[in-house]
Amino acid sequence: MSAEEPIGAFEPYRGSFGATDGIRASLLASLRGLSEGTRLPSERELARQLGVSRNALREALATLERSGHVIRRVGRGGGTFVAVPKLERDLRYIASLPEYLRQQGHVPGARVISAQLVEADEETSAKLGKEGPLVYDLVRVRLSDGEPLSLERSRLPARRFPGLLECPLGGSIYELMREQYHAGPQRAVERIEAVEASPEEAAALDVEPGAPLLCVDRVAYDIDGRVVEVGHELFRGDRTRVVVWVEDTDQRMRREDHVVVPLTAGKDRRPGA
């Protein structure tokens, strides 16, 4: 059976009728065993197989489309197709790309384009400050399940990480920092914008020139405030999205203003006690 042919029967949905979240979860469990590009049955047939209303099914499919699990096309040859879920980067945490990939069920990998000791350019030197003029300049294509996901350039202060080029560079640089040098990023400033792929970038990422990319410029600091990385990453726009958690400032301040400190039984709670 080719990927374009619709697949066979889905298991009937056993939850409460019309429960969108339950239908979505049931569909998602079935999709995990299907290859990319597989076409699902028509909405009418899929609703019949699942035993749910078409309206509830449409809502569940819309949720799966927003999460990147399916693609819906209209016109001749249209339908609903299995897609590769996008990598989600949660900006609340500092984590290496391999960590994100493993957490989301993907196999990380890397292809090293170049790794050399060079003198930092003016812009990098300004960001590094007193960390010295020499940097390791690492350029790698990061892979997800063997497919290109991002083009990464990391510049690391050579004085801080002596002998780095002698280490394996196909994995997480952050993990290497922690394991070999007992250092690593504790905070970072990232500036993110949408850009178009140049011909060279497109070739490295296996996309068309002009394809949308997510550009991330990063400066990472250790626990003492010293710069450990100046990074520049280009993520494929069709494979990546950013997750940002936001909170109402007034609500947070009200919670902080109404913190209740419990009293220890039989003792007064005094400052410094």
N, C-alpha and C positions, 0 to 999 in steps of 0.2 A: 504494500500500500504506500503510495507516495504521500508526502507531507501535505499536498494540496487536497487530498481526498478526505471527506469527513470521516471521523472515527465512529466506532460502534457505540453500543449502549452505555449510558451512564447509570450508576447505581441510584435508585430512587432516594429522594431526600426524606430522612426520617424525622426531622425536627418539626416544629410547629409551622403551620401553613403561613406562607408570606413573610417569614422571618428573614430579612435580607442578609443579615450577618451570618446566619446559619447556612443559607444557600451559598453565599460567597465562600465560606469555609469548606463546604462540601465540594464545590467546584474546584477550589484551589487544591484540595487533596488529590483530585483526579488529574489535574493538570500537571502535577509533579512527575507523573510517569510518562508524559508525552514529550515528543521532540519539538524543537522550535519550528514554527511554520505549519504545524498540524492544524487543519481546519476543523472547527467544531460543527456539530449539526446545526441546522437552522434553529432560530429562536422557538418556533412552533414545536419542532421535534424535540428540542432539548427540554422545553417546559413539560412536554408530555412524558419524556423519560424520567425526569426528576419528580413529576407529580406536583408542580407548583404553577402559579399563575404567570403569565407572560410579563405582566407589570413587575412582579417581584423578581423575576429572572433578569429583566432589563436593568433594574437597579443594582443587582448583584454584579452583572457584567460591566456596568458603568464603573463600579468600584474597582473591579479587577483591571479595567483599562487605565484608570487613574494611577493605580499602583504599578503599572507596567507589565502585568502578567499576561494580558491579551491585547491584541490589536484588532480593531474593527474597521473594515473597508467597505465602501459602498460601490455600486455599479457592477458591471460584468466581472465575474470572478471574485466578487466581494464575499463578505462573511466575517466570522470571528475566528482569529488565528492565535495560536499559542505564541507568546513572545518571551524573550529573556528579560526577567525582572531587572529594573534599574538598580544600580548600587546607590544606597542612601548614605550620605555623609552627615552625621549628626554633629553639629557645631558646638554642642555642649562639652564634648570630650576631645582630648588629644589622643589620637590613635593612629597607628600606621595603616596604610592601605591593606596590607595582608590581614591585619586584625579585622577590619571592616568586612573584607571578603569572606573570611572564615566564618564570622558571625552570621553572615547572610547566606551560607550554604554554598559558597563558590570556592574554587581551588585557585589560590594566588600563584603568580609566577612573575618572572622578569627577564628581559633581554637587555644585557648591558651594551649600550652603544659606544660609550667611551668612559674612561676613568683616568684622570691625570692630576698631577700636582702643578698648579699654575699660580701666577700672581693675580690677586683679586683685582677686578676692575674698580673704577672709582665708586660706582654705586654700591657694590658689594662691600668695599672697604668702609664706606660710611655706615653701613648697617652693622658690620662686625665690630667697629670701634677698636678697642685695644687688643682684640684677639689676634692681631698680626696680619701681615700682608699676604701670606701664602694660604691657599685653600685647596682642598680636594674638590675637583669639579666632576661630578658624576651625572651622566646622562643615561637614562634607562627607559625602555618601554615596559610599562607594567601590564601584566596579563591577568585576565579573569577567565578561568576554564580554557586556557590556551589562546584566547582571543585578545587583541590589543584593547586596553581600556584607557590608559593615560600615557602621556609623554612627560617624563619627570626630569628636572634638572635640580640637583642638590649641591650646594656649596657649603662645605664644612671647614671650620678653622683647623689647619694642619697642626698647629701647635697643641691644640686640645686633644687631637686624636692621632698620635704618632703611629705609623705603620698601618693605617687603615686600608691602603690599597693592597696589602698582602692578605686581607681577610676576604672571605666569600661575600660577594656583593649582590647576589641574586635574591636575597631575602629582605627582611625589614631592616633599614638602617637604624631605626629607633631601637629595635631589639639588640642590634649589634652594639650601639652606644651603651646600653644598660649592662649587657653581659660582659663586654670586653673592657669598657672604660668606666663603668660605674657612674655614668652620666646619661642624661636624657632630657627631653623637653618636658617642662612642667606647665608652661603656658605658651601661647603663640598668638600672633596677630596675622589674620588672613584677610586679604582683599580679593574679592571675587567679582568677575565680570564675564560677559559673553563676548566671544571673539569668533572670527572665521578662520578656518584652517588654511594655512599656506600650503603650496604644493608639497614642500618637504614634510611638514607636519601631517598632511593628509596621507602621504605614503607610509609614514611610520605607524599611523593609527588605522590604516586600512579603511579610510573614508574618502569621499570626494573632496577636491579642493573647494574651499568656501563653505564646507559643512560647519554647523555650529559646534563650538567647543566651550567648555567651562574653564576659564583661566583662573588659577588660584596662585596668588603671590603671598608667600609666607615668611615670617621671621619667627623662629622658635627660640625660647629662652629656657635655661635650666633653673633649678631652685634658687640659685644665687643671682639670677638676673643676667647671666652671661649668655651671649648668643651661641647656639650650637648648630643652627642651620639657617641658611638663606635659601628658600626653595621657590621653584616656579613649576607649576604643573598644568598640563592641558588635558582635561578629561573629555572624552567623547560625550557630546550632548545627548545622543540617543541612548546612552547607557548609564547616565549619572544624574542624580538630583540631590539637592541640599535640603536637609531638614533643620528647621529652626524652631525651638520652643520659645514662646513668648509668654509674659505674665503681666497682668495689670499692676502697675506700680502702686496705685492707691491701695489695692487689696493686700499687696505684700507689706506695705508700710503699716497697715492696720493690724496685720498678724504680728508684726514685730513689736508694735506698741502694746499689744495685749498678751505678751508672753507671761504665763503664770509659772512662778518658781515654787515647787512644792516645799513645804516645811518638813524637816526631819522630825520624826516623832520624839517629843520630849525635849527638843533643843531649839533654840532660836537660830535662825539663819542670818548671820551677820556677814558683812563684807569681809572676806579673808578668812572666814571660819572654815 
